[in-house]
Amino acid sequence: MNDSSRLCFVIMPFATEGPSAKVWSAVICETVFAPDSSLSKRYRCVRADEILGSRPIMEDVRQYIAEADLVIADLTASNANVYYELGIAQELNKPCVIIAHEDEKIPFDVSHLRYIRYTTETAGLSKLAVELEATIDVMLKEDLERDFGIERIMKLERERVALTKRREQLQLEYISTPDFVAAQYGDIAKVGLLRLHPGRELTHIGEPFQGSYYSFLKDTHEYGRGSDISFRDGYLQVGFAGWDYGYFLELGDVPFSNLMDCGAEPPNWLDRQLAEAWRYLFEHVPPTDEDTVRANQAGAHNLTVGEAVLKDRCTPTVRHSYLLRSISYRDWDILIAFQVAAQLPDRSLVLAWRLVKTFPVPKG
């Protein structure tokens, strides 16, 4: 069997609108298996509604799955036929690439399988196309290692490297700050800009890349290297693992330039109801025993200080400014001032921030 005779069978709901319809048209037909794409030279791509004939459709579906060299299954919309056909493919031990919209709840019985999450805005569909291409290329490489030898493997490796570079470029674009936002803070010294996405993750063949977490001191979005802030479920959050905890104090519609010279003494422009909470963020000493730490973590949900409430999560408001105390045991203890500079059309946030104070590293 030569490459052009390979069959990719696509399992998904037959819809003219919604996520699956966009994936079929924009990602599968117009990008991954477009006539001029490298994968279209290796696979012919078929969906069940394209099969012509007089037999019952499920007979054709079973035959196509049995003959398929690759199966792509979209679990979006919890379509019973899709799960049934995926079961057939799994039973026949067919190589499967499983995808699902980011809002889709995957049933427990298949939640252990590896699958790719996607969104339907233009950038989200582009990222899905990259991940599908990369995943299929890896599967094809595994076939070639078994069937063809080193020459094909080397060729595929070059393609993998090119796809990796493309993925890295997409990642940079994913977290880059728009020029129009940067221009608003260009005259302010020692200001950082970061972009947070609302709880999404880019995944590329088992290598996680999170755009919803950030570490100020390490300047990275990579989760697992110590994160100070995240944007998930509509909230900015702090404190994610172990003994770590922290607090947000919302300052209101305060110019970011007011935060350039902050000290423990509340400034004159500060709402007097926030004064005691302001001092608390500068003067709080993290405990060293676990019981007190756990109590602080629980109390961080709503900690009343004077006439204000400190929280470990807050709803971001564009142009509002905040103080954030992030306490990471054995790593760092920092106080950050930031302003929500903008919310972009893809719902991501751009924050302008500066490091206000570093405290002794807490030991536990």
Beta strands, then each sheet from edge to edge (+ up, - down):
strand 1: 6-11
strand 2: 43-47
strand 3: 70-74
strand 4: 96-101
strand 5: 115-118
strand 6: 192-196
strand 7: 201-204
strand 8: 207-210
strand 9: 213-214
strand 10: 229-232
strand 11: 235-237
strand 12: 245-252
strand 13: 303-305
strand 14: 308-310
strand 15: 313-314
strand 16: 321-328
strand 17: 332-343
strand 18: 349-358
sheet 1: 2+ 1+ 3+ 4+ 5+
sheet 2: 6+ 18- 17+ 16- 12+
sheet 3: 7+ 8-
sheet 4: 9+ 10- 11+ 15-
sheet 5: 13+ 14-
end
